[in-house]
Amino acid sequence: MSFKLQHTSWNTVLQSEFEKPYFKDLQAFVAQERETKTIYPPQEQVFKALESLDFSDVKVVILGQDPYHGEFQANGLAFSVHKGVKFPPSLKNIFKELEEDLGIKNIHNGDLSSWAKQGVLLLNATLTVEASKAGSHQKKGWEMFTDAVIERVATELEHVVFVLWGSYAQKKGKMIDRSKHFVIETAHPSPLSVYRGFYGSKPFSKINDYLVETGQEPINWQI
């Protein structure tokens, strides 16, 4: 049985990846892990970042690393949590910078689905994780898959904003052609690095300025 996502546009773009041995092995690994362990996010939300928008509608890519590994947190979108869940530190700092940058307060809802629906691909490098074990599903094949996603977006689309927060994301974005896309690189919003260049970087206004300059609709960052 061949693998399918909800959006046919992604199926067309990524079909060759779905057929590769590493991807089939990866899916088997995650399925086996779910038999005896708690894995986040739930199966139906693993590919939410891709299933929230059509391939051709991608305007912004924000790269994360792992899904959150705490209960009720991960919902398939990088940095996002379910509505009503306490903000993890990185998301809290993202919202602080958003308020400083554009005067927008997001204080009650950390679900970033509304951003995704406007063309923001909130992509983690690794799409699953074992409960309470950060990084537990790294180097199992997810990185190859998400590299392919980035490569397809960078190659087949134009005028996309890539937001690379922290050294991990910056390494992962090395294949991006900066002559046809806009790349924002700063420190990660984690409390460990937020004061090393994330605060004051004004990514949200920079994204919207570029989108307007290239004839695209800006993102409404209010949730």
C-alpha positions in Angstrom: 0.0 0.0 0.0 1.5 3.3 -1.1 1.7 6.2 1.4 -0.6 9.2 0.8 -1.0 12.6 2.4 -4.3 14.5 2.4 -3.1 17.1 0.0 -2.5 15.7 -3.5 0.0 18.5 -4.3 2.4 17.1 -1.7 1.8 13.6 -2.9 3.0 14.6 -6.3 6.0 16.5 -5.1 7.1 13.9 -2.6 6.0 10.6 -4.2 9.6 9.5 -4.9 10.5 10.0 -1.2 7.6 7.8 -0.1 8.9 5.0 -2.3 12.4 5.0 -0.9 13.5 2.2 1.5 14.5 4.7 4.3 11.0 6.1 4.4 9.3 2.7 4.5 11.7 1.7 7.3 11.0 5.0 9.1 7.2 4.4 9.0 7.7 0.8 10.3 10.0 2.1 13.1 7.4 4.7 14.3 4.6 2.1 14.1 6.5 -0.3 16.2 7.4 2.4 18.8 3.7 3.2 19.1 2.9 -0.4 20.1 4.7 -0.1 23.4 5.5 3.6 24.0 3.8 7.0 24.0 4.8 8.8 20.9 4.0 12.4 20.1 2.3 13.8 18.2 -0.6 11.4 17.6 -0.5 9.6 14.3 -3.1 11.7 12.6 -1.1 14.9 13.4 2.4 13.7 12.4 2.2 15.3 8.9 0.0 18.3 9.9 2.6 20.8 8.8 2.3 19.5 5.2 -1.5 18.8 5.3 -2.3 22.3 6.5 -1.5 23.9 3.2 -1.0 23.1 -0.5 2.6 22.9 -1.8 2.1 25.8 -4.2 0.8 28.0 -1.3 4.0 27.9 0.8 5.2 31.4 1.4 7.1 31.0 4.6 9.1 28.1 6.1 9.8 28.2 9.8 12.1 25.3 10.8 12.0 23.6 14.2 13.9 20.6 15.5 11.9 18.1 17.5 8.2 18.0 18.4 7.5 18.9 22.0 7.8 15.7 24.2 5.4 16.8 27.0 1.8 15.6 27.3 -0.8 17.5 25.2 1.9 19.7 23.7 2.9 18.6 20.2 0.3 19.1 17.5 2.3 18.5 14.3 3.3 22.1 13.7 6.8 23.4 14.7 6.7 25.5 17.9 2.9 25.2 18.1 0.8 23.7 21.0 -2.8 22.9 21.4 -5.1 25.7 22.4 -5.2 26.0 26.2 -1.8 24.4 26.7 0.8 26.4 28.7 3.3 28.0 26.3 6.7 26.2 26.3 9.6 28.7 26.8 10.5 29.0 23.1 7.0 29.7 22.0 6.6 32.3 24.8 9.8 34.0 23.5 8.5 34.0 19.9 5.3 35.7 21.1 7.4 38.3 23.1 9.3 39.1 19.9 6.0 39.3 17.9 4.6 41.8 20.4 7.8 43.8 20.3 8.0 43.7 16.5 4.4 44.3 15.5 2.5 45.1 18.7 0.5 41.8 18.4 -0.3 40.0 21.7 -0.9 36.2 21.6 -1.4 35.4 25.3 -4.1 32.7 25.4 -3.7 30.5 22.4 -0.4 28.8 21.2 -2.0 26.9 18.3 -0.3 28.3 15.2 -2.8 26.6 12.8 -4.0 30.0 11.5 -0.4 30.8 10.4 -0.2 27.5 8.5 -3.5 28.2 6.7 -2.0 31.4 5.4 1.1 29.7 3.8 3.5 29.3 6.7 5.1 25.8 6.7 5.9 25.1 10.4 8.2 22.2 9.8 10.1 20.2 12.4 13.2 18.4 11.3 12.0 15.3 13.2 8.3 14.6 13.1 7.9 12.2 16.0 9.4 11.8 19.5 9.0 9.5 22.5 7.3 11.0 25.5 9.7 12.8 27.8 12.7 11.8 25.7 13.9 14.8 23.6 15.6 13.7 20.4 14.6 10.1 20.7 13.6 9.8 17.1 16.5 11.7 15.6 18.7 9.9 13.0 15.9 7.4 12.1 15.2 8.9 8.7 13.0 11.9 9.4 15.9 14.3 8.7 16.3 12.9 5.2 12.5 13.3 4.6 12.4 16.9 5.8 15.6 17.7 3.9 13.7 16.6 0.8 10.7 18.8 1.7 13.0 21.8 2.0 14.8 21.0 -1.2 11.5 20.7 -3.1 10.2 24.0 -1.8 13.6 25.8 -2.5 13.9 24.3 -6.0 10.3 24.4 -7.3 9.0 27.6 -5.7 10.2 31.2 -5.8 10.2 34.1 -3.3 9.8 32.0 -0.2 10.9 33.2 3.2 13.0 30.7 5.1 13.3 31.4 8.9 16.2 29.6 10.4 16.4 30.0 14.1 19.6 28.6 15.6 22.6 26.6 14.3 20.6 23.4 13.7 18.1 25.0 11.4 20.8 27.0 9.7 22.7 23.9 8.8 19.6 22.3 7.5 18.9 25.2 5.2 22.2 25.1 3.5 20.7 24.0 0.1 18.5 27.1 -0.2 19.2 29.4 -3.2 19.4 32.8 -1.6 19.2 34.6 -5.0 15.6 33.5 -5.4 14.5 33.3 -1.7 14.8 35.4 1.4 16.5 33.8 4.4 16.3 35.0 8.0 18.9 33.6 10.3 19.1 34.5 14.0 19.7 32.8 17.3 17.1 30.3 18.5 14.2 31.5 20.7 15.2 29.1 23.4 15.9 30.7 26.8 19.5 29.5 26.4 20.1 31.6 23.3 17.3 34.2 23.0 19.5 37.1 24.1 22.1 36.2 21.5 20.3 37.9 18.7 16.7 36.6 18.6 15.2 39.4 20.7 15.1 42.5 18.5 15.5 40.6 15.2 12.0 41.6 14.0 11.4 38.5 11.9 7.7 39.0 11.5 7.8 42.5 10.0 10.8 41.4 7.8 8.7 38.5 6.5 5.7 40.7 5.6 7.9 43.4 4.0 9.4 40.8 1.7 6.1 39.2 0.9 4.6 42.6 -0.1 7.7 43.5 -2.1 7.3 40.3 -4.1 3.6 40.8 -4.7 2.3 38.4 -2.1 -0.2 38.8 0.7 1.4 39.4 4.1 0.7 37.1 7.0 -1.8 38.1 9.7 0.2 37.0 12.8 -2.7 37.5 15.2 -4.1 34.3 16.5 
